Amino acid sequence: MKKYEVKIGEALGDIKLRMDRQEVRNILGEYKEYRGKAFGTDKLYEQDIFNNFVIGYDNDNRVNFICFTNFKENTVIFDEIDVRELGSYELFYTIYKMDQNLDMELCGYTSNKLGIGITYEKEIILDNLETEKVHESLESFVIASKNYWSNN
């Protein structure tokens, strides 16, 4: 199992915010191009889809956001904690202690201050908020520049 460390406002694993698109492709390998909306925004972005990541780019083909999506085979380390080991409430509270002004969405929440977004599978968040197996409910962990969601 590979662990990807979050560096708030900077990187997720080896992928850094503002990194060139071709450099990302060289590091992560095989991809599919996509154009779509990012979580918590109404703006369309150029994106590359990899095995564990969805990477969004700005108009200069620089990394705008990094979305980790594969919690069955890998994980994210945030604040020195493996997020798969936290229940949904514990993860929420860990982030809430750093930013009390979270923007709540139907399927997750974002922190403009930290540049972090968390999404859950809809049926889990609606039916079972207290699940203790985060890998069954956690859908994505997004990092972006601070104030990313307030600017989009």
For each residue, the residues with C-beta under 8 A, 3 or more apart:
1: 73 74 75
2: 52 73 74 75
3: 74 75 76 77 82
4: 12 13 52 68 74 75 76 77
5: 12 13 76 77
6: 11 12 76 77 78 79 116 141 143
7: 10 11 12
8: 114 115 116 143
9: 17 114 115 143 145 146
10: 7 16 17
11: 6 7 14 15 16 17 66 143
12: 4 5 6 7 15 53 66 68 76 141 143
13: 4 5
14: 11 27
15: 11 12 19 24 27 28 53 55 63 66
16: 10 11 19 63
17: 9 10 11 63 64 65 66 143 144 145
18: 62 63
19: 15 16 23 24 62 63
20: 23 24 61 62
21: 24 25 48 55 57 61 62 63
22: 25 26 61
23: 19 20 26 27
24: 15 19 20 21 27 28 48 55 63
25: 21 22 28 29 31 48
26: 22 23
27: 14 15 23 24
28: 15 24 25 31 48 50 51 53 55
29: 25 50
30: 50 51
31: 25 28 48 49 50
32: 48 49
33: 46 47 48 49
34: 46 47 48 49 54
35: 44 45 46 47
36: 44 45 47
37: 41 42 43 44 45
38: 41 43 45 47 56 64 65 67 142 152
39: 67 105 108 110 117 119 140 142
40: 103 105 110 117 149 152
41: 37 38 45 149 152
42: 37 152
43: 37 38 152
44: 35 36 37
45: 35 36 37 38 41 56 57 58 64 65
46: 33 34 35 56 57 61
47: 33 34 35 36 38 54 55 56 57
48: 21 24 25 28 31 32 33 34 54 55 57
49: 31 32 33 34 53 54
50: 28 29 30 31 53 54 55
51: 28 30 70
52: 2 4 68 69 70 73 74
53: 12 15 28 49 50 66 67 68 69
54: 34 47 48 49 50 67 69 140
55: 15 21 24 28 47 48 50 63 65 66 67
56: 38 45 46 47 63 64 65 66 67
57: 21 45 46 47 48 60 61 62 63 64
58: 45 61 62 64
59:
60: 57
61: 20 21 22 46 57 58
62: 18 19 20 21 57 58
63: 15 16 17 18 19 21 24 55 56 57 66
64: 17 38 45 56 57 58 144 145 148
65: 17 38 45 55 56 142 143 144 148
66: 11 12 15 17 53 55 56 63 142 143 144
67: 38 39 53 54 55 56 117 140 141 142
68: 4 12 52 53 71 74 76 140 141 142
69: 52 53 54 139 140
70: 51 52 73 74
71: 68 74 75 76 83 84 134 135 138
72: 135
73: 1 2 52 70
74: 1 2 3 4 52 68 70 71
75: 1 2 3 4 71 82 83 84 135
76: 3 4 5 6 12 68 71 82 83 141
77: 3 4 5 6 80 81 82 83
78: 6 81 83 91 94 141
79: 6 94 98
80: 77
81: 77 78 85 86 94
82: 3 75 76 77 85 86
83: 71 75 76 77 78 86 91 134 138 141
84: 71 75 134 135 138
85: 81 82 134
86: 81 82 83 90 91 94 134
87: 90 91 130 131 132 133 134
88: 91 92 120 124 125 129 130 131 134 137 138
89: 92 93 129 130
90: 86 87 93 94
91: 78 83 86 87 88 94 95 118 134 138
92: 88 89 95 96 102 109 118
93: 89 90 96 97
94: 78 79 81 86 90 91 97 98
95: 91 92 98 99 102 109 111 114 116 118
96: 92 93 99 100 102
97: 93 94
98: 79 94 95 111 113 114
99: 95 96 102 111 112 113 114
100: 96
101: 111 112 113
102: 92 95 96 99 109 110 111
103: 40 109 110 111 112 149
104: 109
105: 39 40 108 109 110 119
106: 122 125
107: 119 120 121 122 125 139
108: 39 105 117 118 119 120 125 139 140
109: 92 95 102 103 104 105 117 118
110: 39 40 102 103 105 116 117 118 142 149
111: 95 98 99 101 102 103 114 115 116 117
112: 99 101 103 115 146 147 148 149 150
113: 98 99 101 146 147
114: 8 9 95 98 99 111 146
115: 8 9 111 112 143 144 145 146 147 148
116: 6 8 95 110 111 141 142 143 144
117: 39 40 67 108 109 110 111 140 141 142 143 144 149
118: 91 92 95 108 109 110 138 140 141 142
119: 39 105 107 108 138 139 140 142
120: 88 107 108 124 125 137 138 139
121: 107 124 125 136 137 139
122: 106 107 125 126
123: 126 127
124: 88 120 121 127 128 131 136 137
125: 88 106 107 108 120 121 122 128 129 137
126: 122 123
127: 123 124
128: 124 125 131 137
129: 88 89 125
130: 87 88 89
131: 87 88 124 128 134 136 137
132: 87
133: 87 136 137
134: 71 83 84 85 86 87 88 91 131 137 138
135: 71 72 75 84 138
136: 121 124 131 133
137: 88 120 121 124 125 128 131 133 134
138: 71 83 84 88 91 118 119 120 134 135 141
139: 69 107 108 119 120 121
140: 39 54 67 68 69 108 117 118 119
141: 6 12 67 68 76 78 83 116 117 118 138
142: 38 39 65 66 67 68 110 116 117 118 119
143: 6 8 9 11 12 17 65 66 115 116 117
144: 17 64 65 66 115 116 117 148 149
145: 9 17 64 115 148
146: 9 112 113 114 115
147: 112 113 115 150 151
148: 64 65 112 115 144 145 151 152
149: 40 41 103 110 112 117 144 152
150: 112 147
151: 147 148
152: 38 40 41 42 43 148 149
